[in-house]
């Protein structure tokens, strides 16, 4: 847990920032949580503030969530009224702090969902991710120790405190006995937001380790119009793709290593049927990332735009087979994992392009012209 | 794209005598917004939201007034304001239509919807109708993929759109 990284108290302020800047395409679980149960989030915030001796919490909610910001504000007002927060807080009587909880609205920048960019935005600056270290737990918002957690994480705190960790661990998948320590255990329930070509899209809560096929057939009523499954994005567009033969993929935190994609991400599953044009899908994903790149690191700023131009060219039928290799080369050069950018936005572009191209190469091959080598002599040069 | 900058060296700022950041807003900011944050600059985003809510957009004169009010440089305010796409530094129509163009919405028929709306309003993306009623924009994921395609009209989200039902929604706006 991130909470344990906090340094010992030095008497000054510490902050909690709740990340409700949910902008990953395919992800809408936080919106559901805020719409239907904002108080479970506030309960988690109060517990976290008490446990870590924090007196100020900010909920960073994205600018496009107008209705959700109002819902949340009403819930916070109610919490103040019942002395959960405020100077007469019942928590304050135990730990002699006066906990406050404020809502901070973003203004339409995907990159502010990155934790250090969120802090910059909270401080009234442009949302540029910071270089780590120092990590936010040491020097975060206003250069003070800060905990940043997602809405879903904080909302889970209350139920875990109430039912105990054993209850939480009774769900999900165990780590195999002989697995190396790099394989994560996947305990607990998870909100899967399924969208795309299924009969009943929506948010479904189930244990981690559910099969993709079960999720689609049992919860979502199967594929729309009886079409065949072609591909699925396991968790937000930045996480790569699951191919046609990975319909039975087990969705847990180890999904990345098992099925050659980046990871489970936000568990926002986007399902695509047999008629989907994978070139258009890739172009859309890269258009999004090119549009939302903050422009701080060159490989991301230039690379995403370059890839977008190349993919648009391929989609229009003007691409050559060299373009596919160019895309792979570009993709491999950008991201925090190759070590060329500060945050992980470019990794998303990297993995999305690489996995789609590797798993659906024939779709791309069919759209590009074969590159023909023209020798000087055949071109008429002597 | 947040990082595209325009040459503004010779830009003229339209001014009016009446301040945009009037006493009402200042009182609201001093009592409700500033106490929440340890630094003054942190109140910038909420202030810009408040100014935009009141005037429908944020004129450059307002940016200067905000800078004055917060004791920071106008360039710092402009730096933040230009980064975020929700802040309008030029006038927009009474209704801002933002059609989601991210992947799920595109899979579910956003392209067709956008074309129909463009044809209906007679404008392309980024433009405002001549009667200043509608501004058409595309948006990146609005976080409602289960009901795709979706569009945001000012502050209300419209879901499960087809060209026909969105047509009716637009007609019902005064």
Interface residues (C-beta under 8 A of the other chain):
Chain A: X13 X22 X23 X24 X25 X26 X27 X28 X30 X31 X62 X63 X64 X65 X66 X67 X100 X102 X104 X105 X106 X107 X108 X109 X110 X121 X122 X123 X124 X125 X126 X127 X142 X193 X194 X195 X196 X197 X201 X202 X203 X233 X237 X268 X270 X272 X276 X280 X281 X284 X285 X287 X288 X290 X291 X292 X293 X294 X295 X301
Chain B: X1 X2 X3 X36 X38 X39 X41 X42 X43 X44 X45 X46 X48 X49 X79 X80 X83 X84 X85 X86 X87 X98 X101 X102 X103 X104 X106 X107 X108 X139 X140 X141 X142 X143 X144 X145 X146 X147 X148 X152 X155 X156 X157
